[in-house]
Amino acid sequence: MEQFEHISVEQTHELLKQNKARLVDIRDEQSFEAAHVEGAVHLTNGTLQQFMSQTDFETPVIVCCYHGISSQQAAQFLIHQGFDEVYSMDGGFEAWRSALPFVSSSSD
């Protein structure tokens, strides 16, 4: 795979349920802290090296942003870093929020 692929919220949910992929969230810290998909890794410039050292390059990685736009660039970047299978989640966290349960710090 030289190019990232698009993936739907439903397909993402299925892969995560089966433990077949890792989800990274590239939104800003305040947004991530306020609400995110359970198990998502907050990927920032500061956490990138750690994520790469702890993640098998053969593990599918799904990138989530706000609306599915920024995640495309990040997904392509991860392909260039050597990950075999990278997806950009269409619709981003906003699509997930309207379709599926998520972790919210306000409900704690």
Gaussian input, Z-matrix of N, CA and C with variables (Angstrom, degrees):
# hf/3-21g

backbone

0 1
 N
 C     1     B1
 C     2     B2     1     A1
 N     3     B3     2     A2     1     D1
 C     4     B4     3     A3     2     D2
 C     5     B5     4     A4     3     D3
 N     6     B6     5     A5     4     D4
 C     7     B7     6     A6     5     D5
 C     8     B8     7     A7     6     D6
 N     9     B9     8     A8     7     D7
 C    10    B10     9     A9     8     D8
 C    11    B11    10    A10     9     D9
 N    12    B12    11    A11    10    D10
 C    13    B13    12    A12    11    D11
 C    14    B14    13    A13    12    D12
 N    15    B15    14    A14    13    D13
 C    16    B16    15    A15    14    D14
 C    17    B17    16    A16    15    D15
 N    18    B18    17    A17    16    D16
 C    19    B19    18    A18    17    D17
 C    20    B20    19    A19    18    D18
 N    21    B21    20    A20    19    D19
 C    22    B22    21    A21    20    D20
 C    23    B23    22    A22    21    D21
 N    24    B24    23    A23    22    D22
 C    25    B25    24    A24    23    D23
 C    26    B26    25    A25    24    D24
 N    27    B27    26    A26    25    D25
 C    28    B28    27    A27    26    D26
 C    29    B29    28    A28    27    D27
 N    30    B30    29    A29    28    D28
 C    31    B31    30    A30    29    D29
 C    32    B32    31    A31    30    D30
 N    33    B33    32    A32    31    D31
 C    34    B34    33    A33    32    D32
 C    35    B35    34    A34    33    D33
 N    36    B36    35    A35    34    D34
 C    37    B37    36    A36    35    D35
 C    38    B38    37    A37    36    D36
 N    39    B39    38    A38    37    D37
 C    40    B40    39    A39    38    D38
 C    41    B41    40    A40    39    D39
 N    42    B42    41    A41    40    D40
 C    43    B43    42    A42    41    D41
 C    44    B44    43    A43    42    D42
 N    45    B45    44    A44    43    D43
 C    46    B46    45    A45    44    D44
 C    47    B47    46    A46    45    D45
 N    48    B48    47    A47    46    D46
 C    49    B49    48    A48    47    D47
 C    50    B50    49    A49    48    D48
 N    51    B51    50    A50    49    D49
 C    52    B52    51    A51    50    D50
 C    53    B53    52    A52    51    D51
 N    54    B54    53    A53    52    D52
 C    55    B55    54    A54    53    D53
 C    56    B56    55    A55    54    D54
 N    57    B57    56    A56    55    D55
 C    58    B58    57    A57    56    D56
 C    59    B59    58    A58    57    D57
 N    60    B60    59    A59    58    D58
 C    61    B61    60    A60    59    D59
 C    62    B62    61    A61    60    D60
 N    63    B63    62    A62    61    D61
 C    64    B64    63    A63    62    D62
 C    65    B65    64    A64    63    D63
 N    66    B66    65    A65    64    D64
 C    67    B67    66    A66    65    D65
 C    68    B68    67    A67    66    D66
 N    69    B69    68    A68    67    D67
 C    70    B70    69    A69    68    D68
 C    71    B71    70    A70    69    D69
 N    72    B72    71    A71    70    D70
 C    73    B73    72    A72    71    D71
 C    74    B74    73    A73    72    D72
 N    75    B75    74    A74    73    D73
 C    76    B76    75    A75    74    D74
 C    77    B77    76    A76    75    D75
 N    78    B78    77    A77    76    D76
 C    79    B79    78    A78    77    D77
 C    80    B80    79    A79    78    D78
 N    81    B81    80    A80    79    D79
 C    82    B82    81    A81    80    D80
 C    83    B83    82    A82    81    D81
 N    84    B84    83    A83    82    D82
 C    85    B85    84    A84    83    D83
 C    86    B86    85    A85    84    D84
 N    87    B87    86    A86    85    D85
 C    88    B88    87    A87    86    D86
 C    89    B89    88    A88    87    D87
 N    90    B90    89    A89    88    D88
 C    91    B91    90    A90    89    D89
 C    92    B92    91    A91    90    D90
 N    93    B93    92    A92    91    D91
 C    94    B94    93    A93    92    D92
 C    95    B95    94    A94    93    D93
 N    96    B96    95    A95    94    D94
 C    97    B97    96    A96    95    D95
 C    98    B98    97    A97    96    D96
 N    99    B99    98    A98    97    D97
 C   100   B100    99    A99    98    D98
 C   101   B101   100   A100    99    D99
 N   102   B102   101   A101   100   D100
 C   103   B103   102   A102   101   D101
 C   104   B104   103   A103   102   D102
 N   105   B105   104   A104   103   D103
 C   106   B106   105   A105   104   D104
 C   107   B107   106   A106   105   D105
 N   108   B108   107   A107   106   D106
 C   109   B109   108   A108   107   D107
 C   110   B110   109   A109   108   D108
 N   111   B111   110   A110   109   D109
 C   112   B112   111   A111   110   D110
 C   113   B113   112   A112   111   D111
 N   114   B114   113   A113   112   D112
 C   115   B115   114   A114   113   D113
 C   116   B116   115   A115   114   D114
 N   117   B117   116   A116   115   D115
 C   118   B118   117   A117   116   D116
 C   119   B119   118   A118   117   D117
 N   120   B120   119   A119   118   D118
 C   121   B121   120   A120   119   D119
 C   122   B122   121   A121   120   D120
 N   123   B123   122   A122   121   D121
 C   124   B124   123   A123   122   D122
 C   125   B125   124   A124   123   D123
 N   126   B126   125   A125   124   D124
 C   127   B127   126   A126   125   D125
 C   128   B128   127   A127   126   D126
 N   129   B129   128   A128   127   D127
 C   130   B130   129   A129   128   D128
 C   131   B131   130   A130   129   D129
 N   132   B132   131   A131   130   D130
 C   133   B133   132   A132   131   D131
 C   134   B134   133   A133   132   D132
 N   135   B135   134   A134   133   D133
 C   136   B136   135   A135   134   D134
 C   137   B137   136   A136   135   D135
 N   138   B138   137   A137   136   D136
 C   139   B139   138   A138   137   D137
 C   140   B140   139   A139   138   D138
 N   141   B141   140   A140   139   D139
 C   142   B142   141   A141   140   D140
 C   143   B143   142   A142   141   D141
 N   144   B144   143   A143   142   D142
 C   145   B145   144   A144   143   D143
 C   146   B146   145   A145   144   D144
 N   147   B147   146   A146   145   D145
 C   148   B148   147   A147   146   D146
 C   149   B149   148   A148   147   D147
 N   150   B150   149   A149   148   D148
 C   151   B151   150   A150   149   D149
 C   152   B152   151   A151   150   D150
 N   153   B153   152   A152   151   D151
 C   154   B154   153   A153   152   D152
 C   155   B155   154   A154   153   D153
 N   156   B156   155   A155   154   D154
 C   157   B157   156   A156   155   D155
 C   158   B158   157   A157   156   D156
 N   159   B159   158   A158   157   D157
 C   160   B160   159   A159   158   D158
 C   161   B161   160   A160   159   D159
 N   162   B162   161   A161   160   D160
 C   163   B163   162   A162   161   D161
 C   164   B164   163   A163   162   D162
 N   165   B165   164   A164   163   D163
 C   166   B166   165   A165   164   D164
 C   167   B167   166   A166   165   D165
 N   168   B168   167   A167   166   D166
 C   169   B169   168   A168   167   D167
 C   170   B170   169   A169   168   D168
 N   171   B171   170   A170   169   D169
 C   172   B172   171   A171   170   D170
 C   173   B173   172   A172   171   D171
 N   174   B174   173   A173   172   D172
 C   175   B175   174   A174   173   D173
 C   176   B176   175   A175   174   D174
 N   177   B177   176   A176   175   D175
 C   178   B178   177   A177   176   D176
 C   179   B179   178   A178   177   D177
 N   180   B180   179   A179   178   D178
 C   181   B181   180   A180   179   D179
 C   182   B182   181   A181   180   D180
 N   183   B183   182   A182   181   D181
 C   184   B184   183   A183   182   D182
 C   185   B185   184   A184   183   D183
 N   186   B186   185   A185   184   D184
 C   187   B187   186   A186   185   D185
 C   188   B188   187   A187   186   D186
 N   189   B189   188   A188   187   D187
 C   190   B190   189   A189   188   D188
 C   191   B191   190   A190   189   D189
 N   192   B192   191   A191   190   D190
 C   193   B193   192   A192   191   D191
 C   194   B194   193   A193   192   D192
 N   195   B195   194   A194   193   D193
 C   196   B196   195   A195   194   D194
 C   197   B197   196   A196   195   D195
 N   198   B198   197   A197   196   D196
 C   199   B199   198   A198   197   D197
 C   200   B200   199   A199   198   D198
 N   201   B201   200   A200   199   D199
 C   202   B202   201   A201   200   D200
 C   203   B203   202   A202   201   D201
 N   204   B204   203   A203   202   D202
 C   205   B205   204   A204   203   D203
 C   206   B206   205   A205   204   D204
 N   207   B207   206   A206   205   D205
 C   208   B208   207   A207   206   D206
 C   209   B209   208   A208   207   D207
 N   210   B210   209   A209   208   D208
 C   211   B211   210   A210   209   D209
 C   212   B212   211   A211   210   D210
 N   213   B213   212   A212   211   D211
 C   214   B214   213   A213   212   D212
 C   215   B215   214   A214   213   D213
 N   216   B216   215   A215   214   D214
 C   217   B217   216   A216   215   D215
 C   218   B218   217   A217   216   D216
 N   219   B219   218   A218   217   D217
 C   220   B220   219   A219   218   D218
 C   221   B221   220   A220   219   D219
 N   222   B222   221   A221   220   D220
 C   223   B223   222   A222   221   D221
 C   224   B224   223   A223   222   D222
 N   225   B225   224   A224   223   D223
 C   226   B226   225   A225   224   D224
 C   227   B227   226   A226   225   D225
 N   228   B228   227   A227   226   D226
 C   229   B229   228   A228   227   D227
 C   230   B230   229   A229   228   D228
 N   231   B231   230   A230   229   D229
 C   232   B232   231   A231   230   D230
 C   233   B233   232   A232   231   D231
 N   234   B234   233   A233   232   D232
 C   235   B235   234   A234   233   D233
 C   236   B236   235   A235   234   D234
 N   237   B237   236   A236   235   D235
 C   238   B238   237   A237   236   D236
 C   239   B239   238   A238   237   D237
 N   240   B240   239   A239   238   D238
 C   241   B241   240   A240   239   D239
 C   242   B242   241   A241   240   D240
 N   243   B243   242   A242   241   D241
 C   244   B244   243   A243   242   D242
 C   245   B245   244   A244   243   D243
 N   246   B246   245   A245   244   D244
 C   247   B247   246   A246   245   D245
 C   248   B248   247   A247   246   D246
 N   249   B249   248   A248   247   D247
 C   250   B250   249   A249   248   D248
 C   251   B251   250   A250   249   D249
 N   252   B252   251   A251   250   D250
 C   253   B253   252   A252   251   D251
 C   254   B254   253   A253   252   D252
 N   255   B255   254   A254   253   D253
 C   256   B256   255   A255   254   D254
 C   257   B257   256   A256   255   D255
 N   258   B258   257   A257   256   D256
 C   259   B259   258   A258   257   D257
 C   260   B260   259   A259   258   D258
 N   261   B261   260   A260   259   D259
 C   262   B262   261   A261   260   D260
 C   263   B263   262   A262   261   D261
 N   264   B264   263   A263   262   D262
 C   265   B265   264   A264   263   D263
 C   266   B266   265   A265   264   D264
 N   267   B267   266   A266   265   D265
 C   268   B268   267   A267   266   D266
 C   269   B269   268   A268   267   D267
 N   270   B270   269   A269   268   D268
 C   271   B271   270   A270   269   D269
 C   272   B272   271   A271   270   D270
 N   273   B273   272   A272   271   D271
 C   274   B274   273   A273   272   D272
 C   275   B275   274   A274   273   D273
 N   276   B276   275   A275   274   D274
 C   277   B277   276   A276   275   D275
 C   278   B278   277   A277   276   D276
 N   279   B279   278   A278   277   D277
 C   280   B280   279   A279   278   D278
 C   281   B281   280   A280   279   D279
 N   282   B282   281   A281   280   D280
 C   283   B283   282   A282   281   D281
 C   284   B284   283   A283   282   D282
 N   285   B285   284   A284   283   D283
 C   286   B286   285   A285   284   D284
 C   287   B287   286   A286   285   D285
 N   288   B288   287   A287   286   D286
 C   289   B289   288   A288   287   D287
 C   290   B290   289   A289   288   D288
 N   291   B291   290   A290   289   D289
 C   292   B292   291   A291   290   D290
 C   293   B293   292   A292   291   D291
 N   294   B294   293   A293   292   D292
 C   295   B295   294   A294   293   D293
 C   296   B296   295   A295   294   D294
 N   297   B297   296   A296   295   D295
 C   298   B298   297   A297   296   D296
 C   299   B299   298   A298   297   D297
 N   300   B300   299   A299   298   D298
 C   301   B301   300   A300   299   D299
 C   302   B302   301   A301   300   D300
 N   303   B303   302   A302   301   D301
 C   304   B304   303   A303   302   D302
 C   305   B305   304   A304   303   D303
 N   306   B306   305   A305   304   D304
 C   307   B307   306   A306   305   D305
 C   308   B308   307   A307   306   D306
 N   309   B309   308   A308   307   D307
 C   310   B310   309   A309   308   D308
 C   311   B311   310   A310   309   D309
 N   312   B312   311   A311   310   D310
 C   313   B313   312   A312   311   D311
 C   314   B314   313   A313   312   D312
 N   315   B315   314   A314   313   D313
 C   316   B316   315   A315   314   D314
 C   317   B317   316   A316   315   D315
 N   318   B318   317   A317   316   D316
 C   319   B319   318   A318   317   D317
 C   320   B320   319   A319   318   D318
 N   321   B321   320   A320   319   D319
 C   322   B322   321   A321   320   D320
 C   323   B323   322   A322   321   D321

   B1=1.4588
   B2=1.5299
   B3=1.3159
   B4=1.4690
   B5=1.5209
   B6=1.2934
   B7=1.4510
   B8=1.5262
   B9=1.3131
   B10=1.4639
   B11=1.5191
   B12=1.3227
   B13=1.4553
   B14=1.5172
   B15=1.3119
   B16=1.4683
   B17=1.5195
   B18=1.3369
   B19=1.4560
   B20=1.5268
   B21=1.3238
   B22=1.4637
   B23=1.5263
   B24=1.3156
   B25=1.4627
   B26=1.5283
   B27=1.3369
   B28=1.4608
   B29=1.5283
   B30=1.3310
   B31=1.4739
   B32=1.5314
   B33=1.3248
   B34=1.4618
   B35=1.5186
   B36=1.3138
   B37=1.4669
   B38=1.5256
   B39=1.3135
   B40=1.4687
   B41=1.5339
   B42=1.3296
   B43=1.4738
   B44=1.5265
   B45=1.3214
   B46=1.4609
   B47=1.5247
   B48=1.3413
   B49=1.4642
   B50=1.5253
   B51=1.3240
   B52=1.4657
   B53=1.5265
   B54=1.3332
   B55=1.4647
   B56=1.5272
   B57=1.3247
   B58=1.4647
   B59=1.5178
   B60=1.3384
   B61=1.4635
   B62=1.5226
   B63=1.3324
   B64=1.4720
   B65=1.5158
   B66=1.3168
   B67=1.4585
   B68=1.5181
   B69=1.3235
   B70=1.4660
   B71=1.5241
   B72=1.3129
   B73=1.4608
   B74=1.5161
   B75=1.3295
   B76=1.4680
   B77=1.5294
   B78=1.3335
   B79=1.4652
   B80=1.5326
   B81=1.3243
   B82=1.4678
   B83=1.5268
   B84=1.3194
   B85=1.4597
   B86=1.5298
   B87=1.3424
   B88=1.4608
   B89=1.5323
   B90=1.3170
   B91=1.4614
   B92=1.5201
   B93=1.3364
   B94=1.4612
   B95=1.5298
   B96=1.3294
   B97=1.4600
   B98=1.5244
   B99=1.3163
   B100=1.4677
   B101=1.5259
   B102=1.3275
   B103=1.4657
   B104=1.5175
   B105=1.3409
   B106=1.4604
   B107=1.5227
   B108=1.3210
   B109=1.4577
   B110=1.5212
   B111=1.3126
   B112=1.4590
   B113=1.5290
   B114=1.3323
   B115=1.4556
   B116=1.5191
   B117=1.3310
   B118=1.4695
   B119=1.5293
   B120=1.3181
   B121=1.4607
   B122=1.5222
   B123=1.3379
   B124=1.4617
   B125=1.5253
   B126=1.3171
   B127=1.4644
   B128=1.5200
   B129=1.3349
   B130=1.4644
   B131=1.5277
   B132=1.3223
   B133=1.4667
   B134=1.5195
   B135=1.3372
   B136=1.4564
   B137=1.5265
   B138=1.3361
   B139=1.4657
   B140=1.5278
   B141=1.3241
   B142=1.4679
   B143=1.5250
   B144=1.3322
   B145=1.4687
   B146=1.5279
   B147=1.3265
   B148=1.4590
   B149=1.5329
   B150=1.3339
   B151=1.4606
   B152=1.5338
   B153=1.3316
   B154=1.4648
   B155=1.5243
   B156=1.3228
   B157=1.4636
   B158=1.5274
   B159=1.3227
   B160=1.4653
   B161=1.5260
   B162=1.3151
   B163=1.4572
   B164=1.5184
   B165=1.3065
   B166=1.4567
   B167=1.5293
   B168=1.3246
   B169=1.4599
   B170=1.5338
   B171=1.3321
   B172=1.4588
   B173=1.5243
   B174=1.3362
   B175=1.4633
   B176=1.5246
   B177=1.3256
   B178=1.4745
   B179=1.5263
   B180=1.3278
   B181=1.4617
   B182=1.5246
   B183=1.3350
   B184=1.4573
   B185=1.5185
   B186=1.3289
   B187=1.4635
   B188=1.5222
   B189=1.3353
   B190=1.4692
   B191=1.5202
   B192=1.3421
   B193=1.4668
   B194=1.5281
   B195=1.3084
   B196=1.4716
   B197=1.5259
   B198=1.3311
   B199=1.4692
   B200=1.5245
   B201=1.3289
   B202=1.4515
   B203=1.5169
   B204=1.3243
   B205=1.4730
   B206=1.5348
   B207=1.3329
   B208=1.4723
   B209=1.5216
   B210=1.3292
   B211=1.4694
   B212=1.5238
   B213=1.3329
   B214=1.4612
   B215=1.5290
   B216=1.3330
   B217=1.4734
   B218=1.5241
   B219=1.3348
   B220=1.4604
   B221=1.5255
   B222=1.3223
   B223=1.4627
   B224=1.5276
   B225=1.3172
   B226=1.4631
   B227=1.5251
   B228=1.3261
   B229=1.4624
   B230=1.5284
   B231=1.3492
   B232=1.4680
   B233=1.5296
   B234=1.3269
   B235=1.4759
   B236=1.5376
   B237=1.3351
   B238=1.4765
   B239=1.5176
   B240=1.3315
   B241=1.4618
   B242=1.5279
   B243=1.3280
   B244=1.4563
   B245=1.5150
   B246=1.3435
   B247=1.4674
   B248=1.5268
   B249=1.3393
   B250=1.4688
   B251=1.5186
   B252=1.3302
   B253=1.4623
   B254=1.5222
   B255=1.3280
   B256=1.4626
   B257=1.5233
   B258=1.3286
   B259=1.4616
   B260=1.5191
   B261=1.3278
   B262=1.4522
   B263=1.5256
   B264=1.3331
   B265=1.4635
   B266=1.5257
   B267=1.3132
   B268=1.4634
   B269=1.5227
   B270=1.3249
   B271=1.4561
   B272=1.5118
   B273=1.3441
   B274=1.4594
   B275=1.5180
   B276=1.3267
   B277=1.4566
   B278=1.5253
   B279=1.3243
   B280=1.4674
   B281=1.5260
   B282=1.3345
   B283=1.4684
   B284=1.5258
   B285=1.3429
   B286=1.4671
   B287=1.5326
   B288=1.3227
   B289=1.4659
   B290=1.5304
   B291=1.3129
   B292=1.4658
   B293=1.5256
   B294=1.3485
   B295=1.4660
   B296=1.5207
   B297=1.3306
   B298=1.4648
   B299=1.5201
   B300=1.3385
   B301=1.4748
   B302=1.5291
   B303=1.3071
   B304=1.4607
   B305=1.5218
   B306=1.3131
   B307=1.4627
   B308=1.5260
   B309=1.3042
   B310=1.4602
   B311=1.5117
   B312=1.3053
   B313=1.4670
   B314=1.5261
   B315=1.3235
   B316=1.4617
   B317=1.5285
   B318=1.3378
   B319=1.4625
   B320=1.5292
   B321=1.3135
   B322=1.4700
   B323=1.5090
   A1=108.26
   A2=115.61
   A3=119.85
   A4=110.28
   A5=114.88
   A6=122.47
   A7=107.91
   A8=116.41
   A9=118.72
   A10=108.98
   A11=116.62
   A12=121.38
   A13=109.27
   A14=115.17
   A15=120.33
   A16=108.47
   A17=115.27
   A18=120.31
   A19=107.78
   A20=116.26
   A21=119.66
   A22=110.10
   A23=115.48
   A24=121.45
   A25=109.50
   A26=116.76
   A27=120.84
   A28=111.50
   A29=116.93
   A30=120.62
   A31=109.94
   A32=116.63
   A33=121.17
   A34=109.63
   A35=116.40
   A36=121.84
   A37=110.39
   A38=116.75
   A39=122.60
   A40=110.52
   A41=117.27
   A42=121.04
   A43=111.20
   A44=117.13
   A45=120.72
   A46=110.44
   A47=116.50
   A48=120.91
   A49=110.69
   A50=116.06
   A51=121.36
   A52=111.67
   A53=116.43
   A54=121.47
   A55=111.72
   A56=116.76
   A57=121.01
   A58=113.16
   A59=117.52
   A60=120.08
   A61=109.31
   A62=115.45
   A63=121.38
   A64=107.69
   A65=115.10
   A66=120.85
   A67=109.11
   A68=116.09
   A69=120.47
   A70=108.33
   A71=115.60
   A72=122.77
   A73=106.94
   A74=117.46
   A75=120.36
   A76=112.53
   A77=116.96
   A78=118.84
   A79=110.15
   A80=116.46
   A81=119.51
   A82=110.35
   A83=114.77
   A84=121.05
   A85=113.26
   A86=117.28
   A87=120.20
   A88=110.78
   A89=117.07
   A90=121.08
   A91=110.84
   A92=115.83
   A93=119.81
   A94=110.04
   A95=116.40
   A96=120.74
   A97=110.98
   A98=117.18
   A99=121.63
   A100=111.30
   A101=116.57
   A102=119.85
   A103=109.51
   A104=115.76
   A105=120.23
   A106=109.31
   A107=114.86
   A108=120.39
   A109=108.11
   A110=117.11
   A111=121.09
   A112=110.53
   A113=116.12
   A114=120.80
   A115=114.51
   A116=116.91
   A117=119.85
   A118=109.96
   A119=115.62
   A120=122.19
   A121=106.87
   A122=116.85
   A123=119.24
   A124=107.89
   A125=115.38
   A126=120.67
   A127=109.93
   A128=114.47
   A129=120.81
   A130=106.78
   A131=116.04
   A132=118.78
   A133=110.03
   A134=116.51
   A135=121.28
   A136=114.43
   A137=118.01
   A138=120.28
   A139=112.80
   A140=117.17
   A141=121.16
   A142=113.21
   A143=117.16
   A144=119.69
   A145=111.24
   A146=115.95
   A147=120.46
   A148=110.19
   A149=116.48
   A150=120.41
   A151=110.41
   A152=115.66
   A153=119.70
   A154=111.72
   A155=117.09
   A156=118.98
   A157=111.78
   A158=117.24
   A159=120.78
   A160=113.41
   A161=117.47
   A162=120.24
   A163=110.75
   A164=116.02
   A165=121.94
   A166=108.10
   A167=116.98
   A168=120.89
   A169=112.22
   A170=116.50
   A171=119.66
   A172=111.72
   A173=117.06
   A174=120.81
   A175=109.21
   A176=118.00
   A177=118.92
   A178=110.39
   A179=116.42
   A180=122.23
   A181=107.85
   A182=115.47
   A183=121.23
   A184=107.56
   A185=116.77
   A186=121.50
   A187=109.33
   A188=114.38
   A189=121.67
   A190=108.58
   A191=116.35
   A192=120.29
   A193=107.14
   A194=118.33
   A195=120.55
   A196=111.89
   A197=115.81
   A198=120.21
   A199=113.71
   A200=117.87
   A201=120.18
   A202=114.82
   A203=117.43
   A204=120.97
   A205=110.42
   A206=116.71
   A207=121.39
   A208=111.61
   A209=116.37
   A210=119.86
   A211=111.48
   A212=117.16
   A213=119.29
   A214=111.12
   A215=116.54
   A216=119.90
   A217=110.58
   A218=116.01
   A219=120.02
   A220=110.54
   A221=116.73
   A222=120.90
   A223=110.26
   A224=116.46
   A225=120.14
   A226=110.08
   A227=117.23
   A228=121.88
   A229=110.48
   A230=117.07
   A231=120.56
   A232=111.18
   A233=116.94
   A234=120.31
   A235=108.33
   A236=116.15
   A237=120.56
   A238=111.98
   A239=117.67
   A240=121.12
   A241=111.50
   A242=116.66
   A243=119.45
   A244=116.40
   A245=117.74
   A246=118.74
   A247=109.35
   A248=115.51
   A249=120.89
   A250=113.04
   A251=115.73
   A252=120.11
   A253=108.67
   A254=116.71
   A255=120.80
   A256=109.17
   A257=114.96
   A258=121.21
   A259=110.64
   A260=115.48
   A261=122.24
   A262=106.14
   A263=116.07
   A264=119.58
   A265=110.27
   A266=115.64
   A267=121.05
   A268=110.94
   A269=115.72
   A270=120.61
   A271=113.93
   A272=116.71
   A273=121.52
   A274=113.90
   A275=114.88
   A276=120.09
   A277=111.68
   A278=117.42
   A279=119.83
   A280=110.91
   A281=117.12
   A282=120.46
   A283=110.25
   A284=115.82
   A285=119.99
   A286=109.28
   A287=116.74
   A288=122.73
   A289=110.62
   A290=117.39
   A291=119.03
   A292=112.33
   A293=117.39
   A294=119.34
   A295=114.19
   A296=117.35
   A297=120.27
   A298=111.97
   A299=116.37
   A300=120.04
   A301=111.30
   A302=115.72
   A303=121.34
   A304=108.24
   A305=116.20
   A306=121.91
   A307=108.03
   A308=115.87
   A309=119.62
   A310=108.88
   A311=116.64
   A312=119.56
   A313=110.14
   A314=117.75
   A315=120.02
   A316=111.61
   A317=117.90
   A318=119.95
   A319=111.51
   A320=117.63
   A321=120.45
   A322=112.24
   D1=111.45
   D2=179.66
   D3=-92.41
   D4=-13.77
   D5=-171.90
   D6=-131.51
   D7=146.04
   D8=174.63
   D9=-70.30
   D10=164.46
   D11=176.47
   D12=-122.18
   D13=160.67
   D14=176.41
   D15=-88.37
   D16=147.85
   D17=178.85
   D18=-140.63
   D19=143.44
   D20=-179.69
   D21=-82.27
   D22=164.40
   D23=176.24
   D24=-58.73
   D25=-42.46
   D26=-178.97
   D27=-64.15
   D28=-43.09
   D29=178.32
   D30=-64.71
   D31=-39.87
   D32=177.50
   D33=-60.02
   D34=-48.66
   D35=-178.96
   D36=-57.30
   D37=-43.19
   D38=-179.31
   D39=-62.50
   D40=-48.10
   D41=-179.87
   D42=-62.86
   D43=-41.20
   D44=-179.36
   D45=-67.20
   D46=-40.70
   D47=178.76
   D48=-59.70
   D49=-36.69
   D50=-179.05
   D51=-87.26
   D52=2.21
   D53=-179.51
   D54=60.02
   D55=37.77
   D56=-175.98
   D57=-106.31
   D58=5.25
   D59=-179.17
   D60=-156.91
   D61=162.76
   D62=173.61
   D63=-113.29
   D64=137.66
   D65=179.09
   D66=-104.12
   D67=127.80
   D68=174.93
   D69=-114.91
   D70=138.64
   D71=-178.16
   D72=-112.68
   D73=122.88
   D74=-175.78
   D75=-105.44
   D76=11.44
   D77=178.42
   D78=-68.94
   D79=168.50
   D80=-178.48
   D81=-67.60
   D82=163.84
   D83=-172.91
   D84=-59.07
   D85=-42.58
   D86=-178.98
   D87=-61.81
   D88=-42.85
   D89=-179.68
   D90=-66.39
   D91=-42.49
   D92=179.67
   D93=-64.01
   D94=-44.39
   D95=-179.72
   D96=-62.82
   D97=-38.42
   D98=-177.55
   D99=-66.93
   D100=-41.39
   D101=-178.77
   D102=-167.94
   D103=139.90
   D104=176.57
   D105=-157.90
   D106=168.40
   D107=177.24
   D108=-72.09
   D109=135.92
   D110=-178.89
   D111=-56.90
   D112=131.18
   D113=178.50
   D114=86.55
   D115=-4.84
   D116=-179.57
   D117=-67.77
   D118=144.64
   D119=175.37
   D120=-96.85
   D121=129.61
   D122=177.17
   D123=-79.79
   D124=107.80
   D125=-176.31
   D126=-97.15
   D127=118.10
   D128=178.52
   D129=-132.44
   D130=175.15
   D131=175.21
   D132=-57.47
   D133=-32.75
   D134=-178.39
   D135=-76.02
   D136=-25.48
   D137=-176.91
   D138=-105.46
   D139=-3.43
   D140=-175.00
   D141=-59.40
   D142=-48.88
   D143=-177.29
   D144=-61.59
   D145=-42.75
   D146=179.83
   D147=-63.23
   D148=-44.74
   D149=179.02
   D150=-59.00
   D151=-45.08
   D152=-178.15
   D153=-65.63
   D154=-35.20
   D155=-179.18
   D156=-76.10
   D157=-21.29
   D158=-177.38
   D159=-101.50
   D160=-2.65
   D161=-175.08
   D162=-117.66
   D163=129.47
   D164=176.81
   D165=-65.91
   D166=131.79
   D167=-176.64
   D168=-67.84
   D169=-11.25
   D170=176.87
   D171=-91.83
   D172=-8.44
   D173=177.53
   D174=-73.80
   D175=128.21
   D176=175.50
   D177=-61.61
   D178=135.87
   D179=179.44
   D180=-118.50
   D181=131.40
   D182=178.22
   D183=-112.94
   D184=127.99
   D185=-177.90
   D186=-102.69
   D187=131.92
   D188=-178.96
   D189=-121.62
   D190=135.14
   D191=173.45
   D192=-129.35
   D193=-148.96
   D194=-179.33
   D195=-74.62
   D196=-55.07
   D197=-173.27
   D198=-128.60
   D199=9.60
   D200=178.07
   D201=90.25
   D202=13.89
   D203=-179.88
   D204=-97.73
   D205=-59.87
   D206=-178.52
   D207=-61.71
   D208=-30.71
   D209=-177.42
   D210=-62.92
   D211=-24.19
   D212=-179.80
   D213=-66.54
   D214=-43.13
   D215=177.68
   D216=-66.18
   D217=-42.31
   D218=-179.77
   D219=-64.34
   D220=-39.21
   D221=179.27
   D222=-63.71
   D223=-42.88
   D224=178.59
   D225=-64.32
   D226=-38.86
   D227=176.93
   D228=-58.87
   D229=-44.90
   D230=-179.00
   D231=-65.37
   D232=-34.64
   D233=175.01
   D234=-59.56
   D235=-45.56
   D236=-179.56
   D237=-65.96
   D238=-24.19
   D239=177.74
   D240=-78.02
   D241=-11.20
   D242=176.67
   D243=115.15
   D244=-0.35
   D245=176.50
   D246=-69.47
   D247=137.72
   D248=-175.11
   D249=-75.13
   D250=-40.84
   D251=-171.08
   D252=-133.02
   D253=110.86
   D254=-177.77
   D255=-130.89
   D256=137.53
   D257=-178.60
   D258=-124.93
   D259=150.01
   D260=171.05
   D261=-107.77
   D262=123.31
   D263=-176.99
   D264=-78.16
   D265=115.59
   D266=-178.74
   D267=-62.77
   D268=133.76
   D269=178.39
   D270=86.85
   D271=-15.61
   D272=176.72
   D273=60.65
   D274=-161.56
   D275=-176.29
   D276=-62.51
   D277=-32.37
   D278=-179.77
   D279=-61.85
   D280=-38.24
   D281=177.74
   D282=-68.76
   D283=-40.83
   D284=178.75
   D285=-62.73
   D286=-45.27
   D287=-177.03
   D288=-57.12
   D289=-38.69
   D290=-177.32
   D291=-81.66
   D292=-13.89
   D293=-175.20
   D294=-110.81
   D295=-32.42
   D296=-169.27
   D297=-138.64
   D298=161.67
   D299=177.40
   D300=-66.57
   D301=151.68
   D302=178.65
   D303=-145.84
   D304=170.40
   D305=179.48
   D306=-91.07
   D307=128.12
   D308=178.60
   D309=-126.54
   D310=130.42
   D311=-178.93
   D312=-71.47
   D313=-21.59
   D314=-178.46
   D315=-73.28
   D316=-17.18
   D317=-178.81
   D318=-93.33
   D319=-1.31
   D320=-178.89
   D321=-67.30

